[in-house]
Amino acid sequence: MIIGKMNKIETISIKKYLTQKNIQFRERNGELITSCIFNDCDHDSKGKEAHLYINRESSQYVCKKCGEKGNIITLAKHLGDSTQDISLNQSPKRGKDKALKITEKIVEQYSSSLPGNIREYLNSRGITDGLVDKYKLGWGFFYNSYWITIPMKDANGEYCYFKLRRDPGSDKKPRYIFHPKGTESTLFGLENLRNNNDYIVICESELDCILLNSYGIPAITSTAGVGTFKEEWIEYLKDVKSIYICFDRDKAGIKGTEELVLKLEKSLYNKTIYKINLPERMTDGKDITDYFVKYNGSKHELINELSEYAAGKEPIDVTKFKELTSTDIVKTLGLTIKKDEDNKLVSFICMLSAFTDSSQFNISFNAPSSTGKSFIPIEISKIFPDEDVIELGYCSPTSFFHDAAGYDKEKNIYIINLSRKILIFLDQPHNQLLERLRPILSHDKREILLKITDKSQKSGLRTKNVLVKGYPSVIFCSAGLNIDEQEGTRFILLSPETSQEKIRDAIQEKIIKDSDNQHYEHWLGNDLSRRLLKERIEATKNENIGDIKIINTDLIKDKFFNGKKVLKPRHQRDIGRLISLVKGFALLNVWFREREGNTIIANETDIKEACSLWDKISESQEHNLPPFVFDIYKEVIAPAFEKKNIIANEDELKGLSRKEIQSEHFKICGRMIDDWRLRQQIIPMLEASGLIYEKPDPNDKRKMLIFVGEQGIYSTDS
C-alpha cells in the first residue's frame, strides 16, 4: 500500500508529448498514427505503414499488430519518464461557476489521466487494472485538490456525476464528495439487480462493491455511504430472494447494519435478510477489501459461513427433509384430491419443474365441462408460493399483456417475466394469445418481442412493445384444446377420472369442507406432511437449479424400447415427455442428488419412478389423445364395433352411427355425449390418430359411419 503523499501533476497532451520526444506521427480521424515503439513491429513496414494508433483526446493507444495497450502515463513510463516529467493540461477545463457536464468523453479523459501511483494504490486494494478500466476510475483536479474519480450512472445507464475520493496520501477532509455539488446520492451497481432473482450484497463503498463483483458476488452500495439507504431504493430489491448486508467491522458499520435491517424488513418481510459479520481474525483491517486482500477471504465463507439470519422470511432447514417417492406425494395430495393418483402426481411434478431454467414441461387437461378438469391444478397450486402462480381465465392477448406486464421506463417497453412461473389457463386461451406465446410454450425461444395495438387516452391507436421472457410450466384446462404437433414433446395430456367411486369420494369431501370450512382449513394447515411439502417446494425454489442432467441413458433406452416391436414417428415425441418426468423426479429430491454447481444429476431411482408413471399414462399419450377421448374409443367405440361385427368378414364390416355411439356411451357411462362434441372434437381426434376412419352410409350417403382402423385397440405393435 502506498503511504507517502501523492504527487499532484497535470499531464500534457499526447500530441505535445510525442513532439517533445521527437516521435513522428500522422493524424487521421482524431487518431495519431506512428510506428510501434514497444516490440519493433514496424521494422519491416513500407512507406507510411504503421501500427500504433493513439486517440488524440484520451491519449489511449493500441498497437494493432502486437496488441500493446495503455495511455500517456504508461507510455511515459516505457520511455523512461516519470509522471513529474509530464506537465499537464489534459483534464477538461471548466468555468468557475459552471459545473462540468459528465459525458462518456469526459469520463474517458479523466480515466486516461490516472497516474501510476494511484493505479498502484487501487491495485493494492484488489482493484486490478482490468477493473480500473472497466469502471473507468480516473484522476482529476476539483475544488482545489486532486481526487480519484468514480463515475456514476443513472437508472438509464448514462453517466451523470462523479463520486470523488480524496488523494489517498492526503489527510484532508471530507474524504468523499460529489461533483457537481448538490448531486443526490444514488445506488452504485444497479446493473447487478437486473435479471438477478437470487441474492444481493449491500456493502459500504464503491471500491468494496467493485471488488465483490470481481469475485462473482452481486453487490450494490449507496454512494453517500453507510446509513443513507433510501426508502425508494427498496423497490429495486423486490425480485431478489435473499439480501445480505456487509458493512465495515466498526461501530458505524454495526449501527448502520441494524438500522438497514429494520428499514428493509418493513417492506421486504417475504425476503430473507442476512447480516454478514466479518471474522474476528481480522485484527488489522475492518472492511470487505481487507477481508479479501489481507486475509484471503472466500466467497463461500462470506455468504455461507459468516452470514447470520437477521429478519424477513426465516431460512428453511433442509436437513429435516427426507427423500420422497411418488407414493409419498400422492398420499399428501390425497388430503384434498380424491383418486386421480396419476393426474395429481404428473401435475405436481409439472409445477415443480418451473423452478429450473430449462427442464419445464406442460400439461393439457382436456375434458368435457363439469368434470373437474381445473380442480386438480388449482388445488395443487395452493401449496406453491402465491407469487409464482398465475391463474388466467379466457383472455385476449391485449388483456393478458396488460395484466401480466410491468413497464420498464428505462427501455420504454412492457416486460412479462414468466421465468420460473406456473401459468394456469382455466379456460382455453384466445387463439391469438396461444399463437404469440407458442415459441415460449414449446421452448423454442426464451425471449420474444411482440407488438400490440392499444387505445391511447386520446382514443387513438398506439403500438406498444412487449417483451415476454422465460420458460414457465403451463397447464391448460380446456374442453376442446387441440395440441399442435410442434408442442407435443412438451405437453402431457390428462383428463380427470369420472368413475363412480371418484365422484362419491369427491362429494363426501365437499360435504366435510363446506359444512365447516374454518375447521377444515385448520385441519389441513396443521397436517405435518402438507406443511413439510410446502416448505420443501419453497426450499427447492431457493436452490436456484439451472439444469438437470441424465447420465444413465442406457437405462432409459432399455425401459423405453422394451415391448416396442415397431418404432413409429410418435415415439420421438413420447421420449421427450418421459425425459421431462425423469428430470422432475430428480428435482423433487434435489438435496439427495449429485450436484455440479446449479446442475443436478438424475439417478436410477428417478428414471424408474418416471418410467413407472409413464407406463400408467402412456397409452393415450402415444396417440396424442386426451385420456377421456381415448377412453371413449377403448370402452365404447371399439367394443361396440366388435360386437356389431362379431360374425362379419372384412368385406362386410358394419360401421357405427353417431347415435349408436351415443347410446352405447350412455349405457356404459351413465351420461350422454353432446352430438356436436362427438362430431367436432372426438371423432376428428380419433381419426387423426388412426384409430378410426369414416365412410358414407351405403343406405344414406348423407350420413357417415365410424369404423375401427388398423391401428385400433387390438394392435400389438405399439
PyMOL commands that set and color helices and strands:
alter all, ss='L'
color gray80, all
select helices_A, chain A and resi 14-20+72-78+83-85+104-112+116-124+129-134+190-193+206-214+231-237+251-267+288-293+299-305+318-320+326-333+341-355+375-381+386-388+397-404+431-441+485-490+500-515+517-525+528-542+553-561+570-588+590-592+604-621+627-644+650-652+658-669+675-689
alter helices_A, ss='H'
color red, helices_A
select strands_A, chain A and resi 26-28+31-34+52-55+61-63+69-70+138-142+145-153+159-166+176-179+187-188+199-203+219-222+242-246+272-276+307-312+362-366+389-392+406-408+413-417+422-425+447-455+461-469+473-478+491-494+547-550+595-596+599-602+692-697+700-708
alter strands_A, ss='S'
color yellow, strands_A
deselect
rebuild
show_as cartoon
